[in-house]
Amino acid sequence: MNAALALLIDLGPLLFGLVVGTLANFGLEIDRGEPIPPRKVYAHLMILGLLGLIASVGSELVHASAQMRALAGAGAALLGAKLARRFLGWSEREAERRLPLPPMSKEDRP
């Protein structure tokens, strides 16, 4: 029981921040009048674990207080998915630029 309580005390602020950031993310979309399809919610929840891990490791590296861990979680949930999409787009463009593929012959085309 002590280990579970210690884990909750350690991760509680971060989890709280992730929830607040997620609510803020969808709240901004609702304010803009954008619909929120279930697919978008599922996608956000899937990436939330990775964003939480990044925020947790970053918070641990700087020995952040509980309030800063909550803020890191909220920031990761609010901005992390958008930044991840931009990074993936950038990395794909860079890969295509740096590793150009030869044109396909007619025999290789599907």
C-alpha positions as CSV (number, residue, x, y, z in Angstrom):
1,M,0.0,0.0,0.0
2,N,2.8,2.4,0.8
3,A,4.4,1.9,-2.7
4,A,1.0,2.5,-4.4
5,L,0.5,5.7,-2.3
6,A,4.0,6.9,-3.1
7,L,3.4,6.3,-6.8
8,L,0.1,8.2,-6.7
9,I,1.7,11.1,-4.8
10,D,4.6,11.2,-7.3
11,L,2.4,10.9,-10.5
12,G,-0.8,12.5,-9.3
13,P,0.2,16.1,-10.3
14,L,1.3,14.9,-13.7
15,L,-1.9,13.0,-14.3
16,F,-3.9,15.9,-13.1
17,G,-2.1,18.2,-15.5
18,L,-2.7,15.7,-18.4
19,V,-6.4,15.7,-17.7
20,V,-6.6,19.6,-17.4
21,G,-4.5,19.9,-20.7
22,T,-6.8,17.5,-22.5
23,L,-9.9,19.4,-21.4
24,A,-8.3,22.7,-22.4
25,N,-7.4,21.2,-25.8
26,F,-10.9,20.1,-26.6
27,G,-12.4,23.2,-25.0
28,L,-10.5,25.4,-27.4
29,E,-11.9,23.3,-30.3
30,I,-15.4,23.7,-29.0
31,D,-14.9,27.4,-28.6
32,R,-13.9,27.6,-32.3
33,G,-17.1,25.8,-33.2
34,E,-15.2,22.7,-34.5
35,P,-16.8,19.4,-34.1
36,I,-15.0,16.8,-32.1
37,P,-15.5,13.3,-33.6
38,P,-14.9,10.2,-31.5
39,R,-11.9,9.4,-33.7
40,K,-10.2,12.6,-32.7
41,V,-10.7,11.8,-29.0
42,Y,-9.4,8.3,-29.4
43,A,-6.3,9.5,-31.2
44,H,-5.6,12.1,-28.5
45,L,-6.0,9.5,-25.8
46,M,-3.6,7.1,-27.6
47,I,-0.8,9.7,-27.8
48,L,-1.5,11.0,-24.3
49,G,0.6,8.2,-22.8
50,L,3.7,9.2,-24.8
51,L,3.2,12.8,-24.0
52,G,2.9,12.0,-20.3
53,L,6.0,10.0,-20.4
54,I,7.9,12.9,-22.0
55,A,6.6,15.3,-19.4
56,S,7.4,12.9,-16.6
57,V,11.0,12.4,-17.7
58,G,11.5,16.1,-18.3
59,S,10.1,16.9,-14.9
60,E,12.3,14.3,-13.3
61,L,15.4,15.6,-15.0
62,V,14.9,19.1,-13.6
63,H,13.7,17.9,-10.2
64,A,10.4,19.8,-10.7
65,S,8.0,20.5,-7.9
66,A,4.5,19.0,-7.9
67,Q,3.0,22.2,-9.4
68,M,5.6,22.2,-12.2
69,R,4.9,18.5,-12.9
70,A,1.2,19.4,-13.3
71,L,2.1,22.3,-15.6
72,A,4.3,20.0,-17.7
73,G,1.5,17.5,-18.0
74,A,-1.0,20.1,-19.0
75,G,1.4,21.7,-21.5
76,A,2.2,18.3,-23.0
77,A,-1.5,17.4,-23.4
78,L,-2.4,20.8,-24.8
79,L,0.4,21.3,-27.2
80,G,2.1,17.9,-27.5
81,A,-0.1,16.4,-30.2
82,K,0.1,19.5,-32.3
83,L,3.9,19.6,-32.0
84,A,4.1,15.8,-32.7
85,R,2.1,16.2,-36.0
86,R,4.3,19.1,-37.1
87,F,7.5,17.2,-36.2
88,L,6.3,14.1,-38.2
89,G,5.5,16.3,-41.2
90,W,8.9,18.0,-41.0
91,S,10.7,14.7,-40.6
92,E,8.9,13.1,-43.6
93,R,9.8,16.1,-45.8
94,E,13.4,16.0,-44.6
95,A,13.6,12.3,-45.3
96,E,12.2,12.7,-48.8
97,R,14.7,15.6,-49.4
98,R,17.7,13.8,-48.1
99,L,16.9,10.3,-49.3
100,P,15.3,10.8,-52.7
101,L,13.9,7.6,-54.1
102,P,14.6,6.7,-57.7
103,P,11.6,7.0,-60.1
104,M,9.7,3.7,-60.4
105,S,9.7,1.9,-63.6
106,K,6.5,0.7,-65.3
107,E,7.2,-2.8,-64.2
108,D,7.5,-1.8,-60.5
109,R,4.3,0.2,-60.3
110,P,1.2,-1.5,-58.8
